[in-house]
Amino acid sequence: MTFEQAVLENLRELPADKQQEVLDFIQCLKHKLSSEKTNIKPDRETFWEMTLRFRERMEREGIEFTDEDFANLRDRSPGREIDL
């Protein structure tokens, strides 16, 4: 009998509410592991933490913004024409 089979056998012997608790726990672990693999922080990450992580990534990848990147970015038109 494999480890997985033994776990399933023991799970079947538990009452339904305890089975659900175990399944919820497994789901939580699965979510945590997938978040770690994709380097996504939990939902509790603050805006400031995300900003620092963004800046670290920019520095690590050698990304630099200059004034030229933002030149002519603004729409200087007066807006849509209005017929009075």
A tleap script that builds the chain and sets N, CA, C and O, in Angstrom:
source leaprc.protein.ff14SB
mol = sequence {
  NMET THR PHE GLU GLN ALA VAL LEU GLU ASN
  LEU ARG GLU LEU PRO ALA ASP LYS GLN GLN
  GLU VAL LEU ASP PHE ILE GLN CYS LEU LYS
  HIE LYS LEU SER SER GLU LYS THR ASN ILE
  LYS PRO ASP ARG GLU THR PHE TRP GLU MET
  THR LEU ARG PHE ARG GLU ARG MET GLU ARG
  GLU GLY ILE GLU PHE THR ASP GLU ASP PHE
  ALA ASN LEU ARG ASP ARG SER PRO GLY ARG
  GLU ILE ASP CLEU
}
set mol.1.N position { 0.855 -1.185 0.000 }
set mol.1.CA position { 0.000 0.000 0.000 }
set mol.1.C position { 0.892 1.236 0.000 }
set mol.1.O position { 1.822 1.346 0.799 }
set mol.2.N position { 0.596 2.162 -0.905 }
set mol.2.CA position { 1.378 3.396 -0.981 }
set mol.2.C position { 0.936 4.361 0.111 }
set mol.2.O position { -0.094 4.174 0.757 }
set mol.3.N position { 1.732 5.377 0.293 }
set mol.3.CA position { 1.414 6.396 1.288 }
set mol.3.C position { 0.083 7.069 0.970 }
set mol.3.O position { -0.741 7.289 1.858 }
set mol.4.N position { -0.120 7.396 -0.317 }
set mol.4.CA position { -1.363 8.055 -0.734 }
set mol.4.C position { -2.575 7.184 -0.460 }
set mol.4.O position { -3.616 7.676 -0.024 }
set mol.5.N position { -2.441 5.883 -0.719 }
set mol.5.CA position { -3.543 4.960 -0.458 }
set mol.5.C position { -3.852 4.891 1.034 }
set mol.5.O position { -5.018 4.857 1.429 }
set mol.6.N position { -2.815 4.871 1.857 }
set mol.6.CA position { -3.007 4.825 3.307 }
set mol.6.C position { -3.711 6.091 3.790 }
set mol.6.O position { -4.589 6.026 4.650 }
set mol.7.N position { -3.335 7.222 3.247 }
set mol.7.CA position { -3.976 8.487 3.629 }
set mol.7.C position { -5.455 8.458 3.256 }
set mol.7.O position { -6.308 8.837 4.059 }
set mol.8.N position { -5.758 8.007 2.033 }
set mol.8.CA position { -7.157 7.933 1.597 }
set mol.8.C position { -7.972 6.977 2.451 }
set mol.8.O position { -9.121 7.270 2.780 }
set mol.9.N position { -7.398 5.847 2.812 }
set mol.9.CA position { -8.108 4.893 3.674 }
set mol.9.C position { -8.430 5.519 5.027 }
set mol.9.O position { -9.546 5.389 5.530 }
set mol.10.N position { -7.452 6.193 5.606 }
set mol.10.CA position { -7.680 6.844 6.905 }
set mol.10.C position { -8.683 7.987 6.781 }
set mol.10.O position { -9.475 8.224 7.693 }
set mol.11.N position { -8.648 8.689 5.663 }
set mol.11.CA position { -9.584 9.781 5.449 }
set mol.11.C position { -11.021 9.263 5.378 }
set mol.11.O position { -11.937 9.889 5.911 }
set mol.12.N position { -11.211 8.140 4.730 }
set mol.12.CA position { -12.556 7.556 4.614 }
set mol.12.C position { -13.123 7.148 5.964 }
set mol.12.O position { -14.342 7.125 6.139 }
set mol.13.N position { -12.263 6.829 6.915 }
set mol.13.CA position { -12.710 6.394 8.238 }
set mol.13.C position { -13.135 7.566 9.124 }
set mol.13.O position { -13.789 7.358 10.147 }
set mol.14.N position { -12.776 8.778 8.749 }
set mol.14.CA position { -13.133 9.951 9.557 }
set mol.14.C position { -14.594 10.328 9.350 }
set mol.14.O position { -15.174 10.017 8.309 }
set mol.15.N position { -15.198 11.004 10.346 }
set mol.15.CA position { -16.554 11.536 10.163 }
set mol.15.C position { -16.542 12.606 9.058 }
set mol.15.O position { -15.496 13.180 8.753 }
set mol.16.N position { -17.692 12.860 8.475 }
set mol.16.CA position { -17.798 13.769 7.329 }
set mol.16.C position { -17.251 15.164 7.641 }
set mol.16.O position { -16.575 15.756 6.799 }
set mol.17.N position { -17.530 15.705 8.841 }
set mol.17.CA position { -17.046 17.049 9.167 }
set mol.17.C position { -15.523 17.091 9.272 }
set mol.17.O position { -14.899 18.078 8.882 }
set mol.18.N position { -14.930 16.031 9.795 }
set mol.18.CA position { -13.460 15.965 9.899 }
set mol.18.C position { -12.841 15.776 8.513 }
set mol.18.O position { -11.764 16.303 8.238 }
set mol.19.N position { -13.518 15.026 7.644 }
set mol.19.CA position { -13.039 14.873 6.278 }
set mol.19.C position { -12.974 16.236 5.590 }
set mol.19.O position { -12.011 16.543 4.887 }
set mol.20.N position { -14.007 17.044 5.802 }
set mol.20.CA position { -14.039 18.366 5.186 }
set mol.20.C position { -12.924 19.253 5.719 }
set mol.20.O position { -12.328 20.027 4.970 }
set mol.21.N position { -12.643 19.139 7.014 }
set mol.21.CA position { -11.546 19.919 7.592 }
set mol.21.C position { -10.216 19.545 6.943 }
set mol.21.O position { -9.406 20.416 6.628 }
set mol.22.N position { -9.997 18.255 6.746 }
set mol.22.CA position { -8.759 17.787 6.121 }
set mol.22.C position { -8.680 18.272 4.677 }
set mol.22.O position { -7.628 18.726 4.228 }
set mol.23.N position { -9.783 18.178 3.956 }
set mol.23.CA position { -9.796 18.638 2.565 }
set mol.23.C position { -9.547 20.140 2.466 }
set mol.23.O position { -8.839 20.593 1.567 }
set mol.24.N position { -10.126 20.914 3.385 }
set mol.24.CA position { -9.882 22.359 3.411 }
set mol.24.C position { -8.411 22.666 3.683 }
set mol.24.O position { -7.823 23.561 3.077 }
set mol.25.N position { -7.837 21.903 4.605 }
set mol.25.CA position { -6.424 22.079 4.938 }
set mol.25.C position { -5.549 21.768 3.727 }
set mol.25.O position { -4.607 22.505 3.436 }
set mol.26.N position { -5.856 20.682 3.023 }
set mol.26.CA position { -5.094 20.316 1.829 }
set mol.26.C position { -5.219 21.403 0.766 }
set mol.26.O position { -4.238 21.755 0.112 }
set mol.27.N position { -6.435 21.933 0.596 }
set mol.27.CA position { -6.653 23.005 -0.385 }
set mol.27.C position { -5.823 24.240 -0.035 }
set mol.27.O position { -5.248 24.887 -0.910 }
set mol.28.N position { -5.773 24.550 1.250 }
set mol.28.CA position { -4.979 25.701 1.708 }
set mol.28.C position { -3.497 25.476 1.410 }
set mol.28.O position { -2.814 26.380 0.930 }
set mol.29.N position { -3.006 24.278 1.692 }
set mol.29.CA position { -1.612 23.962 1.396 }
set mol.29.C position { -1.327 24.039 -0.092 }
set mol.29.O position { -0.289 24.554 -0.509 }
set mol.30.N position { -2.244 23.530 -0.883 }
set mol.30.CA position { -2.082 23.553 -2.339 }
set mol.30.C position { -1.984 24.992 -2.842 }
set mol.30.O position { -1.140 25.311 -3.679 }
set mol.31.N position { -2.859 25.858 -2.321 }
set mol.31.CA position { -2.836 27.272 -2.718 }
set mol.31.C position { -1.523 27.921 -2.311 }
set mol.31.O position { -0.935 28.682 -3.079 }
set mol.32.N position { -1.067 27.620 -1.102 }
set mol.32.CA position { 0.178 28.204 -0.609 }
set mol.32.C position { 1.354 27.751 -1.457 }
set mol.32.O position { 2.212 28.562 -1.808 }
set mol.33.N position { 1.406 26.466 -1.791 }
set mol.33.CA position { 2.507 25.944 -2.602 }
set mol.33.C position { 2.499 26.550 -4.005 }
set mol.33.O position { 3.553 26.893 -4.540 }
set mol.34.N position { 1.321 26.681 -4.599 }
set mol.34.CA position { 1.261 27.264 -5.938 }
set mol.34.C position { 1.646 28.736 -5.909 }
set mol.34.O position { 2.249 29.238 -6.858 }
set mol.35.N position { 1.303 29.431 -4.829 }
set mol.35.CA position { 1.696 30.837 -4.697 }
set mol.35.C position { 3.204 30.971 -4.582 }
set mol.35.O position { 3.794 31.888 -5.155 }
set mol.36.N position { 3.831 30.065 -3.848 }
set mol.36.CA position { 5.275 30.114 -3.691 }
set mol.36.C position { 5.973 29.794 -5.008 }
set mol.36.O position { 7.007 30.386 -5.317 }
set mol.37.N position { 5.422 28.867 -5.784 }
set mol.37.CA position { 6.042 28.497 -7.052 }
set mol.37.C position { 5.999 29.647 -8.045 }
set mol.37.O position { 6.946 29.842 -8.806 }
set mol.38.N position { 4.924 30.403 -8.048 }
set mol.38.CA position { 4.793 31.506 -8.993 }
set mol.38.C position { 5.296 32.818 -8.412 }
set mol.38.O position { 5.211 33.860 -9.062 }
set mol.39.N position { 5.825 32.771 -7.183 }
set mol.39.CA position { 6.380 33.949 -6.516 }
set mol.39.C position { 5.320 35.023 -6.299 }
set mol.39.O position { 5.627 36.215 -6.325 }
set mol.40.N position { 4.087 34.608 -6.087 }
set mol.40.CA position { 3.006 35.545 -5.797 }
set mol.40.C position { 2.844 35.614 -4.285 }
set mol.40.O position { 2.755 34.587 -3.611 }
set mol.41.N position { 2.806 36.804 -3.775 }
set mol.41.CA position { 2.653 36.978 -2.347 }
set mol.41.C position { 1.185 36.774 -1.954 }
set mol.41.O position { 0.295 36.918 -2.792 }
set mol.42.N position { 0.931 36.441 -0.695 }
set mol.42.CA position { -0.459 36.293 -0.242 }
set mol.42.C position { -1.232 37.596 -0.373 }
set mol.42.O position { -0.638 38.659 -0.554 }
set mol.43.N position { -2.552 37.517 -0.282 }
set mol.43.CA position { -3.411 38.687 -0.431 }
set mol.43.C position { -3.144 39.746 0.633 }
set mol.43.O position { -3.560 40.895 0.483 }
set mol.44.N position { -2.463 39.373 1.693 }
set mol.44.CA position { -2.214 40.324 2.776 }
set mol.44.C position { -1.078 41.295 2.474 }
set mol.44.O position { -0.770 42.150 3.304 }
set mol.45.N position { -0.452 41.185 1.312 }
set mol.45.CA position { 0.640 42.086 0.962 }
set mol.45.C position { 0.101 43.509 0.789 }
set mol.45.O position { -0.899 43.732 0.107 }
set mol.46.N position { 0.777 44.449 1.413 }
set mol.46.CA position { 0.328 45.839 1.351 }
set mol.46.C position { 0.808 46.504 0.067 }
set mol.46.O position { 1.677 45.988 -0.636 }
set mol.47.N position { 0.232 47.641 -0.213 }
set mol.47.CA position { 0.639 48.412 -1.391 }
set mol.47.C position { 2.122 48.738 -1.330 }
set mol.47.O position { 2.818 48.651 -2.341 }
set mol.48.N position { 2.611 49.113 -0.153 }
set mol.48.CA position { 4.010 49.480 -0.015 }
set mol.48.C position { 4.913 48.270 -0.282 }
set mol.48.O position { 5.949 48.404 -0.932 }
set mol.49.N position { 4.529 47.103 0.211 }
set mol.49.CA position { 5.307 45.891 -0.030 }
set mol.49.C position { 5.344 45.556 -1.524 }
set mol.49.O position { 6.382 45.152 -2.047 }
set mol.50.N position { 4.212 45.725 -2.205 }
set mol.50.CA position { 4.182 45.489 -3.649 }
set mol.50.C position { 5.075 46.485 -4.382 }
set mol.50.O position { 5.753 46.127 -5.345 }
set mol.51.N position { 5.073 47.747 -3.920 }
set mol.51.CA position { 5.914 48.770 -4.527 }
set mol.51.C position { 7.389 48.423 -4.360 }
set mol.51.O position { 8.172 48.543 -5.301 }
set mol.52.N position { 7.761 47.994 -3.163 }
set mol.52.CA position { 9.156 47.614 -2.923 }
set mol.52.C position { 9.548 46.408 -3.764 }
set mol.52.O position { 10.658 46.359 -4.294 }
set mol.53.N position { 8.647 45.429 -3.894 }
set mol.53.CA position { 8.927 44.255 -4.713 }
set mol.53.C position { 9.094 44.649 -6.183 }
set mol.53.O position { 9.960 44.123 -6.882 }
set mol.54.N position { 8.251 45.584 -6.643 }
set mol.54.CA position { 8.360 46.090 -8.014 }
set mol.54.C position { 9.708 46.779 -8.228 }
set mol.54.O position { 10.370 46.557 -9.242 }
set mol.55.N position { 10.105 47.608 -7.276 }
set mol.55.CA position { 11.386 48.321 -7.399 }
set mol.55.C position { 12.561 47.349 -7.382 }
set mol.55.O position { 13.526 47.526 -8.126 }
set mol.56.N position { 12.482 46.313 -6.529 }
set mol.56.CA position { 13.540 45.311 -6.485 }
set mol.56.C position { 13.665 44.590 -7.827 }
set mol.56.O position { 14.769 44.338 -8.310 }
set mol.57.N position { 12.522 44.264 -8.416 }
set mol.57.CA position { 12.547 43.574 -9.705 }
set mol.57.C position { 13.121 44.479 -10.793 }
set mol.57.O position { 13.898 44.028 -11.634 }
set mol.58.N position { 12.737 45.757 -10.776 }
set mol.58.CA position { 13.287 46.701 -11.754 }
set mol.58.C position { 14.803 46.784 -11.622 }
set mol.58.O position { 15.523 46.784 -12.621 }
set mol.59.N position { 15.281 46.854 -10.387 }
set mol.59.CA position { 16.716 46.945 -10.156 }
set mol.59.C position { 17.417 45.652 -10.595 }
set mol.59.O position { 18.468 45.694 -11.234 }
set mol.60.N position { 16.831 44.523 -10.249 }
set mol.60.CA position { 17.411 43.228 -10.588 }
set mol.60.C position { 17.505 43.027 -12.106 }
set mol.60.O position { 18.477 42.461 -12.605 }
set mol.61.N position { 16.486 43.496 -12.831 }
set mol.61.CA position { 16.453 43.315 -14.278 }
set mol.61.C position { 17.068 44.487 -15.036 }
set mol.61.O position { 17.105 44.483 -16.266 }
set mol.62.N position { 17.547 45.487 -14.305 }
set mol.62.CA position { 18.231 46.614 -14.944 }
set mol.62.C position { 17.297 47.545 -15.697 }
set mol.62.O position { 17.706 48.165 -16.678 }
set mol.63.N position { 16.054 47.654 -15.258 }
set mol.63.CA position { 15.082 48.525 -15.918 }
set mol.63.C position { 15.201 49.924 -15.327 }
set mol.63.O position { 15.187 50.097 -14.108 }
set mol.64.N position { 15.319 50.920 -16.203 }
set mol.64.CA position { 15.394 52.302 -15.749 }
set mol.64.C position { 14.420 53.147 -16.551 }
set mol.64.O position { 14.343 53.027 -17.774 }
set mol.65.N position { 13.687 53.989 -15.872 }
set mol.65.CA position { 12.794 54.936 -16.531 }
set mol.65.C position { 13.490 56.285 -16.598 }
set mol.65.O position { 14.116 56.717 -15.630 }
set mol.66.N position { 13.381 56.943 -17.734 }
set mol.66.CA position { 13.947 58.280 -17.891 }
set mol.66.C position { 12.825 59.228 -18.308 }
set mol.66.O position { 11.704 58.799 -18.583 }
set mol.67.N position { 13.140 60.513 -18.349 }
set mol.67.CA position { 12.154 61.503 -18.792 }
set mol.67.C position { 11.715 61.240 -20.230 }
set mol.67.O position { 10.582 61.542 -20.604 }
set mol.68.N position { 12.604 60.685 -21.021 }
set mol.68.CA position { 12.269 60.383 -22.419 }
set mol.68.C position { 11.149 59.346 -22.514 }
set mol.68.O position { 10.362 59.367 -23.460 }
set mol.69.N position { 11.076 58.454 -21.551 }
set mol.69.CA position { 10.014 57.440 -21.554 }
set mol.69.C position { 8.635 58.080 -21.412 }
set mol.69.O position { 7.635 57.523 -21.866 }
set mol.70.N position { 8.589 59.250 -20.780 }
set mol.70.CA position { 7.316 59.899 -20.527 }
set mol.70.C position { 7.082 61.124 -21.412 }
set mol.70.O position { 6.066 61.807 -21.283 }
set mol.71.N position { 8.023 61.392 -22.305 }
set mol.71.CA position { 7.879 62.541 -23.209 }
set mol.71.C position { 6.689 62.324 -24.133 }
set mol.71.O position { 6.463 61.221 -24.632 }
set mol.72.N position { 5.943 63.378 -24.349 }
set mol.72.CA position { 4.775 63.348 -25.235 }
set mol.72.C position { 3.738 62.304 -24.835 }
set mol.72.O position { 2.983 61.818 -25.677 }
set mol.73.N position { 3.705 61.971 -23.585 }
set mol.73.CA position { 2.735 60.997 -23.096 }
set mol.73.C position { 1.369 61.643 -22.853 }
set mol.73.O position { 0.330 60.994 -22.975 }
set mol.74.N position { 1.390 62.910 -22.513 }
set mol.74.CA position { 0.150 63.614 -22.187 }
set mol.74.C position { -0.584 64.025 -23.456 }
set mol.74.O position { 0.025 64.484 -24.422 }
set mol.75.N position { -1.869 63.857 -23.438 }
set mol.75.CA position { -2.716 64.303 -24.546 }
set mol.75.C position { -2.980 65.788 -24.337 }
set mol.75.O position { -3.655 66.169 -23.380 }
set mol.76.N position { -2.467 66.607 -25.201 }
set mol.76.CA position { -2.573 68.056 -25.040 }
set mol.76.C position { -3.750 68.644 -25.816 }
set mol.76.O position { -3.906 69.862 -25.889 }
set mol.77.N position { -4.558 67.789 -26.381 }
set mol.77.CA position { -5.724 68.305 -27.114 }
set mol.77.C position { -6.748 68.869 -26.115 }
set mol.77.O position { -6.809 68.436 -24.965 }
set mol.78.N position { -7.554 69.845 -26.576 }
set mol.78.CA position { -8.518 70.461 -25.670 }
set mol.78.C position { -9.713 69.533 -25.355 }
set mol.78.O position { -10.571 69.884 -24.546 }
set mol.79.N position { -9.760 68.401 -25.970 }
set mol.79.CA position { -10.875 67.494 -25.744 }
set mol.79.C position { -11.787 67.443 -26.960 }
set mol.79.O position { -11.437 67.940 -28.030 }
set mol.80.N position { -12.933 66.852 -26.791 }
set mol.80.CA position { -13.819 66.728 -27.941 }
set mol.80.C position { -14.457 68.088 -28.257 }
set mol.80.O position { -14.629 68.943 -27.388 }
set mol.81.N position { -14.787 68.239 -29.505 }
set mol.81.CA position { -15.411 69.492 -29.935 }
set mol.81.C position { -16.873 69.507 -29.508 }
set mol.81.O position { -17.558 68.485 -29.540 }
set mol.82.N position { -17.333 70.684 -29.108 }
set mol.82.CA position { -18.711 70.857 -28.673 }
set mol.82.C position { -19.389 71.836 -29.616 }
set mol.82.O position { -18.903 72.952 -29.797 }
set mol.83.N position { -20.502 71.441 -30.218 }
set mol.83.CA position { -21.280 72.330 -31.066 }
set mol.83.C position { -22.333 73.036 -30.213 }
set mol.83.O position { -23.200 72.395 -29.619 }
set mol.84.N position { -22.242 74.352 -30.163 }
set mol.84.CA position { -23.231 75.120 -29.383 }
set mol.84.C position { -24.297 75.689 -30.241 }
set mol.84.O position { -25.200 76.359 -29.741 }
savepdb mol mol.pdb
quit
